[in-house]
Amino acid sequence: WQEAARTQVFHKFGKVKKVRKRRHINVGELAAALEAERQQGLAEPDSYYMHLQDSQVSLACMLKGRSSSASLNKLLRQSIPCQLQSNNKSFLGYLRSKDNPADDPTRETEVRSPVAQPSDWWLQAEKGQFEALDAFLRSFGL
């Protein structure tokens, strides 16, 4: 996911919402992630997309589809109709906050530009050739 964050062009997606009343950070993070998922589904139904997050709690909720928190489960349940309607498939990944381009607008800065060129394995994968990616993953024992 670091490769994507460092080499790809990201754009602001939706509005930055100011919170009017206090709420738990996990509720806000999950609500924002589900809203982005909803907007993605409306914009490009029946597609695959990459959704990187810096909230491990929100990410785990979206991966598992449930939580031990009643308020997070409520948000997840409310998102089901949009997920079914859009038929989108997400690739969910974790990034540290400082590496997450999606956080730039919430800090009142422009979305950062790429800071590096994509690795060869990335460029080859974009062409549908995965041998270099396989070798890269093997180098980490995967």
N, C-alpha and C positions, 0 to 999 in steps of 0.2 A: 504494500500500500504506500510505502514511502516513495517508491519509484513513481507511482501515479501522482502523488502530491507534489513531487519535485519537478516533474517533466511535462505534465499536461496543462493545458489552458483551462482554467475554471472561470465561471461567470456567476454573478450574483443570481440567485434563484429565489424569487419571491421577495417579500418585504421583511425588514427587520422589525420585529414587534417589540414595543416597549411594554413592560409588564406593569399593569396598573396596581395590582395587589400582590402581596407576597405569596409565593407558592414554593414548594420544595423544588430544588434544582433538578431532580430526576423527573418530576412531572413536566417541567418546562422543556427539558431536553427531549423527552419522548414526544411531547406534543409537537415540537418543532420538526422532529424527524418524521413523524406521521403526516404532518402537513406537507412537507416536501415530497413525501411518497405519494400523497394524494394529487399534488400539482403535477408531478411527473406522470402519473397515470392519466390525467386529463390531457396533458400535452402530447404524450406519445403512448397510447394504449398498445397492448400486445408487444411490449419491448423488454429488452434487458437493460439494466442500468447499474452503475456503480454508486453506492451510497456509503461514504466514509463518515465516521463519527468519532468524536473525542469523549463520548460518554459511554463507559463500559456498561453501565446499568441499562441505558437506553438500547444499546447494541444487543445486550443479552436478551432483553425483552422482545426485540424484533426477531432475533434468531430463534428463540424458543416459542414465541407467540403467547407467552404468559409471564406472570410475575407473582411473587408472594405479596406484593402491595396491591390492595384493593383499588387505589386510585390509578395505578398504572394499568391494571387489568381492565378498568373501565375505559381508558383511552384505547387500549388494544381492541376491545370488543367493538367500540364505535368505529374503528377503522376497517372492519371486515367488509362492509358493503363496497367501499371504494376499491379495496384490494381485489375483490371478486369481479367487479365491473371492469377494471383496467387490465386485468390479466397480465400484469407486469411481474418480472422476476428480477430481484435485486441481488447484487453481489455486495454483501455488507462487510465492512472492514473497519478496523480501529486505527486511529492516528492520535498521537499526543496533541494536546490543544495547540501548542506552539507550531506544529507542522500542518495544522488543518486549515486549508484555504477557506472553508466555509465559515470559519470564525472571524475572518477579517472584517466583514461588514458590521458584525456585532461590536467590534472595537473601533468603529467609525473610521476605518481605512479601506482603501480600494482592495479588491481581490488581487492577491499577488500574482505576478507573472511567473512562468517557469524559470527555475534557477539552474537547470541542467538539461542536456540533451538526453533523449531516451536511450537506454542500453540497447545493444544489438538484439538481445532476446526479446525485448518489447517490440522493436520495429519488425522483427521476423514474425512475432505472434500476430501483429496487426495484419500481416499478409496471409495468415492462416498456416504458417509454418512454425511448429512448436518444438522442434528439436533443440534449439538454443535455450528455450525456456525449460525444457526437461533437464538439460545439462545444468542449468543454473540451480534448479530445485534440488537436483541430486547432490550438488556441492554443499547443500545444507542438510543432507541426509533425508530429504523428503521424496 
